[in-house]
Amino acid sequence: MGVIGVERPQVGDVWKVIVELADRLGAGILIPHGTFLCREDMRAHLPEGMENDSVFVPEINLEVFERVAGPFVYPLT
């Protein structure tokens, strides 16, 4: 299992890259407030109990990320 960490990313293009990379790799994004955003096909692979703090979506995209991770002061687009 690998981890990619990003500390204090700026709004805009950095988040776009993170969101696209997570979707392409079939990875999830741990939102700072503790919610785990991931694709539905990851549900069976999560440790027991983790799905309670997870949001499952068909694909990870910027719109879904903003809805789960927001609100932000500035839009991410």
N, C-alpha and C positions, 0 to 999 in steps of 0.2 A: 504494500500500500504506500503510495506516495502522497506528499502534501506540498501544495504550493501556497505560500503565505504572502499576503500583500498587506502591508501596514500603512494606514492612513492614505489610501489612494484618493486622488483628486476626482472631482466629478467629471463627467464627459468621457473622453476617449479611453481612459484607463479602465473604467467600469465596463465599457463596451467590449474591450479585449478580454477581460475576466469572464464576463457572461458568455461570450462566444466560445472561449476556450473550455469552460465548464461543460457547455452543451456538446461540443465536438468530442470531448474526452469521455463523456458519460459520467462526469464528476458532479459533485454537489458544491454548494457554496454555504459556508457557515456564516450567517449574518451576525454582526457584533452583539445583538441582543439575545442570541442563543438559538434562533430558529435555523433549521437546516433546510435549505432549498435544494430539491433534487428531482430528477425525472422519476416518473412512476415505476419504471423498470428497475429502479434501485431498491424498492421497498423490501423485497425478499432478502436483500444482502445487508440490511442494516442490523446492528446489534439489537437485542431485545430491549424494548422500551424506548428506543430512539425515535421510533415513528411518531410518538406522542408529541414531539417537538419539531416535527418535520412538515414541510409543505411539499406535496407531490404534484408535479405538473407533467404534461405530455412532452414539453420541451422547455428548456431554459432560454428565455429571451429577455431583452431589456424591459419590455412592458411588464412581464411577470416579476422580474427582479425589483423594479420600482414599486410594484404593488406590495410585495412581501417585505422589502427592506426599508421602504420609506417611512415617513415623509422626509424628503430632503429639502434643503433651503432652495437649491437650484435644481431644475430638472436634469436628468442624466443624459438626455438626448441632445 
